[in-house]
Amino acid sequence: MYIGKVIGTVVATIKISHLEGRKLLLVDQLDLKGQETGYYDIAVDVAQAGPGDTVLVIDEGNGARQILKLDPGAVRAVIVGVVDEVTLEQVADVAREPYSVSI
């Protein structure tokens, strides 16, 4: 699971049946300081997110399929929430002082 920023939409007029009618978004993973990393997923959106939104992404296939009630299914990433704020109290290994990111 990770926090990411929606950087675009994906339009596919021909796709497998269990993706029909589902919105696909391009999501760039964020680091702990809220910066885009360049690592991205194409994710199925179930949270009504859109470009520019900060989102919570499940990027593990089994969990993603459970959310979409698919068995089997070819889905790896699902947007499950829109993030309002992230607060970190201790980030000893990553930064020297605690910080908060409002998104």
C-alpha positions as a Markdown table, in Angstrom:
| # | Residue | x | y | z |
|---|---|---|---|---|
| 1 | Met | 0.0 | 0.0 | 0.0 |
| 2 | Tyr | 1.3 | 3.5 | -0.7 |
| 3 | Ile | 0.3 | 7.1 | -1.1 |
| 4 | Gly | 0.4 | 8.6 | -4.5 |
| 5 | Lys | -0.6 | 11.5 | -6.7 |
| 6 | Val | -2.9 | 11.0 | -9.7 |
| 7 | Ile | -1.0 | 12.4 | -12.6 |
| 8 | Gly | -3.4 | 11.4 | -15.5 |
| 9 | Thr | -6.1 | 9.2 | -16.8 |
| 10 | Val | -5.9 | 6.1 | -19.0 |
| 11 | Val | -8.4 | 5.5 | -21.8 |
| 12 | Ala | -8.6 | 2.0 | -23.2 |
| 13 | Thr | -11.5 | 1.4 | -25.6 |
| 14 | Ile | -10.8 | -2.3 | -25.7 |
| 15 | Lys | -10.1 | -4.0 | -22.5 |
| 16 | Ile | -10.8 | -7.3 | -20.6 |
| 17 | Ser | -14.3 | -7.6 | -19.4 |
| 18 | His | -13.8 | -7.1 | -15.7 |
| 19 | Leu | -12.3 | -3.6 | -16.4 |
| 20 | Glu | -15.3 | -2.5 | -18.5 |
| 21 | Gly | -16.9 | 0.6 | -17.0 |
| 22 | Arg | -14.1 | 1.1 | -14.5 |
| 23 | Lys | -12.0 | 4.3 | -14.4 |
| 24 | Leu | -8.2 | 3.8 | -14.8 |
| 25 | Leu | -5.9 | 6.5 | -13.4 |
| 26 | Leu | -2.1 | 6.9 | -13.6 |
| 27 | Val | -0.7 | 7.3 | -10.1 |
| 28 | Asp | 2.9 | 8.4 | -9.2 |
| 29 | Gln | 4.1 | 7.0 | -5.9 |
| 30 | Leu | 5.0 | 9.7 | -3.3 |
| 31 | Asp | 8.0 | 9.6 | -0.9 |
| 32 | Leu | 7.7 | 10.4 | 2.8 |
| 33 | Lys | 8.1 | 14.1 | 2.1 |
| 34 | Gly | 5.2 | 14.1 | -0.4 |
| 35 | Gln | 7.4 | 14.3 | -3.5 |
| 36 | Glu | 6.7 | 12.2 | -6.6 |
| 37 | Thr | 9.2 | 9.4 | -7.1 |
| 38 | Gly | 8.7 | 8.5 | -10.8 |
| 39 | Tyr | 7.4 | 5.0 | -9.9 |
| 40 | Tyr | 3.9 | 4.7 | -11.1 |
| 41 | Asp | 1.0 | 2.3 | -11.5 |
| 42 | Ile | -2.1 | 2.3 | -13.6 |
| 43 | Ala | -4.8 | 1.8 | -10.9 |
| 44 | Val | -8.5 | 1.0 | -11.0 |
| 45 | Asp | -10.3 | 3.9 | -9.2 |
| 46 | Val | -13.1 | 3.0 | -6.7 |
| 47 | Ala | -12.8 | 6.2 | -4.6 |
| 48 | Gln | -13.9 | 8.7 | -7.3 |
| 49 | Ala | -10.4 | 10.3 | -7.5 |
| 50 | Gly | -9.2 | 12.5 | -10.3 |
| 51 | Pro | -6.1 | 14.2 | -11.6 |
| 52 | Gly | -4.2 | 16.1 | -8.9 |
| 53 | Asp | -5.7 | 14.1 | -6.0 |
| 54 | Thr | -3.5 | 12.5 | -3.4 |
| 55 | Val | -4.7 | 8.9 | -3.1 |
| 56 | Leu | -4.2 | 5.7 | -1.1 |
| 57 | Val | -3.3 | 2.8 | -3.4 |
| 58 | Ile | -3.4 | -0.9 | -2.7 |
| 59 | Asp | -0.8 | -2.4 | -5.0 |
| 60 | Glu | -0.9 | -6.0 | -4.2 |
| 61 | Gly | -2.9 | -8.2 | -6.6 |
| 62 | Asn | -4.8 | -10.4 | -4.2 |
| 63 | Gly | -6.0 | -7.5 | -2.1 |
| 64 | Ala | -6.9 | -5.5 | -5.2 |
| 65 | Arg | -8.9 | -8.4 | -6.6 |
| 66 | Gln | -10.7 | -8.8 | -3.2 |
| 67 | Ile | -11.8 | -5.2 | -3.3 |
| 68 | Leu | -13.1 | -5.5 | -6.8 |
| 69 | Lys | -14.7 | -8.9 | -6.0 |
| 70 | Leu | -12.8 | -10.7 | -8.8 |
| 71 | Asp | -11.6 | -14.2 | -8.7 |
| 72 | Pro | -9.6 | -14.6 | -10.9 |
| 73 | Gly | -8.8 | -11.2 | -12.4 |
| 74 | Ala | -5.9 | -9.3 | -13.8 |
| 75 | Val | -5.7 | -6.3 | -11.5 |
| 76 | Arg | -2.7 | -5.3 | -9.4 |
| 77 | Ala | -3.5 | -1.7 | -8.1 |
| 78 | Val | -6.7 | -0.1 | -6.8 |
| 79 | Ile | -7.2 | 3.4 | -5.6 |
| 80 | Val | -9.2 | 2.9 | -2.3 |
| 81 | Gly | -9.2 | 6.4 | -0.8 |
| 82 | Val | -8.5 | 10.2 | -1.3 |
| 83 | Val | -6.0 | 11.4 | 1.3 |
| 84 | Asp | -6.5 | 14.7 | 3.1 |
| 85 | Glu | -3.4 | 14.8 | 5.3 |
| 86 | Val | -0.4 | 12.8 | 6.3 |
| 87 | Thr | 1.3 | 13.4 | 9.7 |
| 88 | Leu | 4.6 | 11.7 | 10.6 |
| 89 | Glu | 5.7 | 11.8 | 14.3 |
| 90 | Gln | 9.0 | 10.0 | 13.9 |
| 91 | Val | 11.0 | 9.4 | 10.8 |
| 92 | Ala | 14.4 | 8.5 | 12.4 |
| 93 | Asp | 15.7 | 6.5 | 9.4 |
| 94 | Val | 14.6 | 8.9 | 6.7 |
| 95 | Ala | 14.8 | 12.4 | 8.2 |
| 96 | Arg | 16.4 | 14.2 | 11.2 |
| 97 | Glu | 13.2 | 15.9 | 12.4 |
| 98 | Pro | 9.5 | 15.1 | 12.3 |
| 99 | Tyr | 7.3 | 16.8 | 9.8 |
| 100 | Ser | 3.7 | 17.0 | 8.6 |
| 101 | Val | 2.5 | 17.1 | 5.0 |
| 102 | Ser | -0.9 | 18.6 | 4.3 |
| 103 | Ile | -2.2 | 17.6 | 0.9 |
